């Protein structure tokens, strides 16, 4: 009985020693190596030319670029861009990491913003009707219907804005639509004025993205 126990303990001890030796051999075969990045950033260009307008406050170059890299990237640019002066400017963008530097170049066209006509006149197709009364009050209420707030998508054409402002108007008056405050290139809520005779009405134009 005791002999079997002793043999079992000896066999178990041999198995443990053999396992330890095997693991030690595996560890000794491991080779240490360094993982380093030797790939420079990849810079993808969306457009060869970008249009901006005189008076724009800031230009974000990453809107026209995509930078792909395996590690941290430092970016910078070289350009003589002047947003206060009309012209064509070269814009060179750089992206660098430990492996090196990549760059792309594109053009920026700074243009004068198109002048917006501030007023449009709606000529009524209804004849002027003269009403004669035997009282001292010869005045009549002008017919002006269809004036309401409108919504328009950002960067829409000016002709679409004029159509939205005038298409539902019913009137026997000569109306001037003053929309000089509306900026179709920027989201926001703007005021528009309808003027007729000595009166005016105000609406809101929402420019949405």
Residue, then its C-alpha position, 0 to 999 in steps of 0.5 A: x500500500x505504502x509502496x504504491x503511494x511512494x511510486x505515485x508521488x515519484x511519478x507525479x514529481x517527475x511529471x512536474x519536473x518535466x513540465x517545468x523543464x519544457x516551459x523553461x525551454x519554451x521561454x528560452x526560445x523566445x526572441x525579443x524584437x522591437x516594433x517600429x513604424x517605418x510608414x510615413x503618413x498618407x495624405x489624400x486630397x479631395x479637390x485640386x482647387x477650393x473656392x473661397x470668398x473675400x471676407x471669409x474669416x477662416x479656412x480649415x484645410x482638413x475639410x479638403x484632406x484626409x490624413x492616414x497614419x499608424x501613430x501620432x501626426x504633426x501637421x503644418x502648412x505653407x501658404x500666402x493665402x489672404x482672405x481679404x484679397x481676390x486671387x489664386x493662392x497655393x496651399x501646401x499641407x504637411x503631415x509628419x511622424x517618426x518615419x518621415x513627412x508627406x505633403x500635398x499641394x492644392x490651389x485656393x481661389x479667393x473670389x468676390x462674392x456675387x452682389x445680391x440684388x436687394x429688392x425685387x418688385x412684384x407687379x400685380x396683374x389685378x387692375x386698380x379698382x377705384x371705389x367711390x363712396x358718398x361718405x368722406x372716407x374714400x380710403x380702402x384696405x390694400x389687398x396683400x395676401x400670401x406673405x409668410x415665413x419661408x425655409x431654404x437650404x444653405x447655398x441655394x440659388x438666389x432665384x429660388x429664394x426670390x421664387x419662394x418669397x413671391x410665388x404665393x403673393x396675391x395683391x393689387x399693390x406694387x410690392x418691394x421685397x427687401x431681402x438684403x439681410x439674407x446670407x444664403x451661404x450661412x445657416x441662420x434666421x434672417x429678416x425680410x421686409x415687404x414694402x407697399x405704399x406706406x406700409x411694410x410687413x416683416x417675415x423670417x427666412x430660415x437658411x438650413x443645412 
